[in-house]
């Protein structure tokens, strides 16, 4: 299963990503990359800011 998580490195998102990885999901995190996460090579990352419409294209 492929899953896109918006956010993913704070609060609920971090726990969601951990559970998805345990369940064997292929996880991509979409965030502003303002914070480092601890998932290493287990996830793919996309950078975008939902306030900046051109970054979402």
C-alpha positions in Angstrom: 0.0 0.0 0.0 1.3 3.5 -0.9 0.5 6.3 1.5 1.1 10.0 1.4 1.2 11.7 4.8 0.9 15.5 4.9 3.1 16.5 7.8 4.5 13.4 9.3 7.2 14.5 11.7 5.2 16.0 14.6 2.4 15.0 16.9 -0.1 12.7 15.3 1.7 12.5 11.9 4.8 11.0 13.5 2.9 8.2 15.2 0.9 7.6 12.0 4.0 7.2 9.9 5.5 4.8 12.5 2.4 2.6 12.4 2.3 2.6 8.6 5.9 1.6 8.4 5.3 -1.2 10.9 2.4 -2.4 8.7 4.7 -2.5 5.7 3.3 0.6 3.8 5.3 2.5 1.3 5.2 6.0 3.0 5.9 9.4 1.5 5.9 12.5 3.7 4.9 15.9 2.4 6.0 18.8 4.5 8.0 22.1 4.5 11.1 20.3 5.8 11.5 22.7 8.6 12.2 19.8 11.0 14.3 16.7 10.7 12.5 13.4 11.1 13.9 10.1 12.3 12.7 7.9 9.6 15.9 7.8 7.5 15.6 5.9 4.3 12.3 4.2 5.3 10.2 7.0 3.7 10.3 9.2 0.7 10.0 13.0 1.1 8.4 15.8 -0.8 8.8 19.4 0.0 5.9 21.9 -0.3 4.2 24.6 1.7 0.4 24.6 1.5 0.4 28.4 1.8 2.6 28.7 -1.4 0.4 27.5 -4.3 3.3 27.2 -6.7 5.1 24.8 -4.5 2.1 22.4 -4.6 2.2 22.0 -8.4 
